[in-house]
Amino acid sequence: MNRRAFLKAIGSAALLPILPRSLSASTNFRRHRPSDARWPSRSGWKQLDNAVGGNLIPVNFPLSVLKTDPGGAAAKRLSEDLKNPYYIGDQPGLTQTLGWVDAWATKPSVYAVAARNAQDIAQAVNFARENDLRLVVKGGGHSYQGTSNAPDSLLIWTRHMNDIAMHAAFVPQGCEHTLQPQPAVTLGAGTIGMQAYDAVTTKGGKYVQGGGCLTVGLAGLVQSGGFGSFSKHYGLAAGSLLEAEVVTADGNVRIANACTNPDLFWALKGGGGGSFGVMSKLTLRLHDLPEYFGVANFTIKAASDDAYRRLIREFVSFYRERLFNDNWGEQVHVNPDNKLVIKMNSQGLDPGQAKKVWQPFLNWVARSPHEYSLEGRVTIGSIPAQRWWDVQWWKEHWPEIAFPRNGNPLHALLDDGLLHLMRQPVFDFDQRPGVGANNAWWKGNTNEVATFWWGYESLWLPASLLENDAQQRLASALFASSRYSGVGLHFNKGLAGAPPKAIAGAKDAAMNPAVLTAFALAIAAAGQGPAYPEIPGHEPSVATGRKAAERVDLCMNQLRTVAGETGAYVSESNYFEKRWQQSYWGSNYSRLAEIKRKYDPDGLFFVHNGVGSEQWSADGFTRL
Ligand SMILES: Cc1cc2nc3c(=O)[nH]c(=O)nc-3n(C[C@H](O)[C@H](O)[C@H](O)COP(=O)(O)OP(=O)(O)OC[C@H]3O[C@@H](n4cnc5c(N)ncnc54)[C@H](O)[C@@H]3O)c2cc1C
């Protein structure tokens, strides 16, 4: 008997109200926009506002001023503010990425609930579900794919939910008989990396796995799996998740951990943000700090293509021998101008040990002065790990860069490696009046603020490519890829070489298992500074952008020829990712889809290329 006949036979009219919409709705179910008659009335919105303690806010679009009064003072100020990730994060109507050619451009929601707690979130979820509204969730606003904004939607904005509580001995609810108490931190859903690092490391002397970028939201990061600079040692951010408080599509506030709703818990560990519910709090395991965190920064220019080929080949072998371990993470860039740019981070090595590691490679370079030159300074050094995110410490030890004081000499006690590190300006600061002293971000992330992307792709590189008989193939592919675009090898985003504990945490997460056997995630990307459609003088360069996207694709194709279609990191990947289900989640996808059906049968939570999004139009308004 088919479904229609079945419903008729048992009296469908009586049954319909209790069926989930996925069964009851016609296939062309559409969510309402402000222009629709069924958009909630003023009094409906007023009720929601009352229910969330007056925290329903109409959402402005800050970029409008660039159109309406481009020469005015407000537009000038905005141009400055668009360089500041904290300013952008403070705007419910903006996102850190402004858009992507032929894909999306950021748009404000109609209203936002500036949530304070799980109850506010539940009110917003219920209101959106009952009124058939498009719902969107935003924390740190760092989605490259535009998954935290949607026009004509209701936004749940967690920015101000940033309470942080440290626990000496945390046991997830319901796990009292199965798990040992352990040090942990509970973070409100709006907490960003810098806030977590300040509380946990600077003040607390412990380590929590957040992102490398200091303004990324922890809730979004954990749901994508999430990597920080030292993930080769500590593992995925999701691997440290002990418990989450989550509002599901039915408006219930649930606990998810290894013992309570364990299926939801697993899906939240890398199944993608904005798909399974709204996290209101998350509790992450704390780890011990090593004595030192450090950097190795330098650039080698090769004099010819042949010399560059040899340099890449040498680096691959050097990486395999000396750096393929949990001491070293972050990036090496293989650039089209025959420059190899080293931007690595270390953990657990003092300045002398770190220099010793690199010496053989630097010696190799020095032996061929006609073929290779070092551009700028070689910086290899370490600082006390507890000071890594301590802005005040940096200010004190870094006087002539951060706060010029008439050429004061550097701290005489610093050793040579440290001295070099100090000479690099490492932070940019939020200069708005009255903001917190910790509103700082790594300089290296500055050029990603307010970007309009042209192309962006990632690919996990399996550790088998580091075997002796594969190294030449890898080196040749890297050289070939660099003829099209610069490519970055992010060693902390592949967990081959990580300790067993980090691997175990990642195995128990929903991310594509390819991450376990990859030594690095390769990323190629191109974009332009603040740009937005229809703003004179700031329009995205569409033709240039399309060409750049082609080159990014050709670049990554060279790597695919040796790596295969291993997969991509959901949060740092192509908007137009082919076979995205397989690419982001591999063999985990069918289990994720099942969990999605269980907790969100009507698809209230929709994001581009998220679990279950196949059933919706690209804008998330129409069921297909
Ligand atoms: C400049 C930049 C640097 C980055 N650096 C890193 C890095 O070092 N390491 C790394 O692994 N990744 C990095 N990323 C990717 C980033 O981690 C992911 O995009 C992450 O999802 C961002 O989370 P967010 O809260 O900041 O962003 P948002 O855009 O607010 O959220 C991302 C997604 O998660 C959802 N979401 C957010 N909060 C919640 C919640 N409380 N409950 C349910 N869903 C929620 C949103 O709906 C959206 O779909 C970077 C991105 C940018 C733009």
Ligand as a Chemical Component Dictionary entry (heavy atoms), coordinates in Angstrom:
data_LIG
# 
_chem_comp.id                   LIG 
_chem_comp.type                 NON-POLYMER 
_chem_comp.pdbx_formal_charge   0 
_chem_comp.three_letter_code    LIG 
# 
loop_
_chem_comp_atom.comp_id 
_chem_comp_atom.atom_id 
_chem_comp_atom.alt_atom_id 
_chem_comp_atom.type_symbol 
_chem_comp_atom.charge 
_chem_comp_atom.model_Cartn_x 
_chem_comp_atom.model_Cartn_y 
_chem_comp_atom.model_Cartn_z 
_chem_comp_atom.pdbx_ordinal 
LIG C1  C1  C 0 39.489 34.261 9.399  1  
LIG C2  C2  C 0 39.119 32.845 9.691  2  
LIG C3  C3  C 0 40.018 32.054 10.376 3  
LIG C4  C4  C 0 39.700 30.725 10.671 4  
LIG N1  N1  N 0 40.603 29.987 11.359 5  
LIG C5  C5  C 0 40.318 28.704 11.669 6  
LIG C6  C6  C 0 41.225 27.931 12.425 7  
LIG O1  O1  O 0 42.261 28.397 12.875 8  
LIG N2  N2  N 0 40.906 26.642 12.654 9  
LIG C7  C7  C 0 39.759 26.092 12.190 10 
LIG O2  O2  O 0 39.532 24.905 12.422 11 
LIG N3  N3  N 0 38.868 26.815 11.508 12 
LIG C8  C8  C 0 39.113 28.108 11.240 13 
LIG N4  N4  N 0 38.194 28.841 10.548 14 
LIG C9  C9  C 0 36.910 28.237 10.220 15 
LIG C10 C10 C 0 35.974 28.361 11.439 16 
LIG O3  O3  O 0 36.460 27.578 12.505 17 
LIG C11 C11 C 0 34.592 27.845 11.140 18 
LIG O4  O4  O 0 34.052 28.584 10.107 19 
LIG C12 C12 C 0 33.679 27.910 12.368 20 
LIG O5  O5  O 0 32.511 27.210 12.089 21 
LIG C13 C13 C 0 33.346 29.326 12.730 22 
LIG O6  O6  O 0 32.545 29.398 13.867 23 
LIG P1  P1  P 0 31.944 30.832 14.259 24 
LIG O7  O7  O 0 31.067 30.668 15.426 25 
LIG O8  O8  O 0 33.028 31.825 14.331 26 
LIG O9  O9  O 0 31.142 31.208 12.945 27 
LIG P2  P2  P 0 29.606 31.314 12.605 28 
LIG O10 O10 O 0 29.612 31.773 11.191 29 
LIG O11 O11 O 0 28.883 32.122 13.593 30 
LIG O12 O12 O 0 29.127 29.825 12.710 31 
LIG C14 C14 C 0 29.607 28.820 11.859 32 
LIG C15 C15 C 0 28.519 27.767 11.687 33 
LIG O13 O13 O 0 28.193 27.222 12.963 34 
LIG C16 C16 C 0 26.847 27.515 13.291 35 
LIG N5  N5  N 0 26.798 27.891 14.696 36 
LIG C17 C17 C 0 27.445 28.897 15.320 37 
LIG N6  N6  N 0 27.137 28.912 16.618 38 
LIG C18 C18 C 0 26.288 27.887 16.817 39 
LIG C19 C19 C 0 25.615 27.372 17.951 40 
LIG N7  N7  N 0 25.727 27.933 19.149 41 
LIG N8  N8  N 0 24.824 26.296 17.796 42 
LIG C20 C20 C 0 24.655 25.717 16.590 43 
LIG N9  N9  N 0 25.257 26.174 15.472 44 
LIG C21 C21 C 0 26.065 27.239 15.600 45 
LIG C22 C22 C 0 26.396 28.624 12.374 46 
LIG O14 O14 O 0 25.019 28.537 12.113 47 
LIG C23 C23 C 0 27.228 28.349 11.138 48 
LIG O15 O15 O 0 26.590 27.394 10.358 49 
LIG C24 C24 C 0 38.466 30.172 10.252 50 
LIG C25 C25 C 0 37.563 30.985 9.557  51 
LIG C26 C26 C 0 37.883 32.302 9.293  52 
LIG C27 C27 C 0 36.895 33.155 8.540  53 
# 
loop_
_chem_comp_bond.comp_id 
_chem_comp_bond.atom_id_1 
_chem_comp_bond.atom_id_2 
_chem_comp_bond.value_order 
_chem_comp_bond.pdbx_ordinal 
LIG C1  C2  SING 1  
LIG C2  C3  SING 2  
LIG C2  C26 DOUB 3  
LIG C3  C4  DOUB 4  
LIG C4  N1  SING 5  
LIG C4  C24 SING 6  
LIG N1  C5  DOUB 7  
LIG C5  C6  SING 8  
LIG C5  C8  SING 9  
LIG C6  O1  DOUB 10 
LIG C6  N2  SING 11 
LIG N2  C7  SING 12 
LIG C7  O2  DOUB 13 
LIG C7  N3  SING 14 
LIG N3  C8  DOUB 15 
LIG C8  N4  SING 16 
LIG N4  C9  SING 17 
LIG N4  C24 SING 18 
LIG C9  C10 SING 19 
LIG C10 O3  SING 20 
LIG C10 C11 SING 21 
LIG C11 O4  SING 22 
LIG C11 C12 SING 23 
LIG C12 O5  SING 24 
LIG C12 C13 SING 25 
LIG C13 O6  SING 26 
LIG O6  P1  SING 27 
LIG P1  O7  DOUB 28 
LIG P1  O8  SING 29 
LIG P1  O9  SING 30 
LIG O9  P2  SING 31 
LIG P2  O10 DOUB 32 
LIG P2  O11 SING 33 
LIG P2  O12 SING 34 
LIG O12 C14 SING 35 
LIG C14 C15 SING 36 
LIG C15 O13 SING 37 
LIG C15 C23 SING 38 
LIG O13 C16 SING 39 
LIG C16 N5  SING 40 
LIG C16 C22 SING 41 
LIG N5  C17 SING 42 
LIG N5  C21 SING 43 
LIG C17 N6  DOUB 44 
LIG N6  C18 SING 45 
LIG C18 C19 SING 46 
LIG C18 C21 DOUB 47 
LIG C19 N7  SING 48 
LIG C19 N8  DOUB 49 
LIG N8  C20 SING 50 
LIG C20 N9  DOUB 51 
LIG N9  C21 SING 52 
LIG C22 O14 SING 53 
LIG C22 C23 SING 54 
LIG C23 O15 SING 55 
LIG C24 C25 DOUB 56 
LIG C25 C26 SING 57 
LIG C26 C27 SING 58 
# 
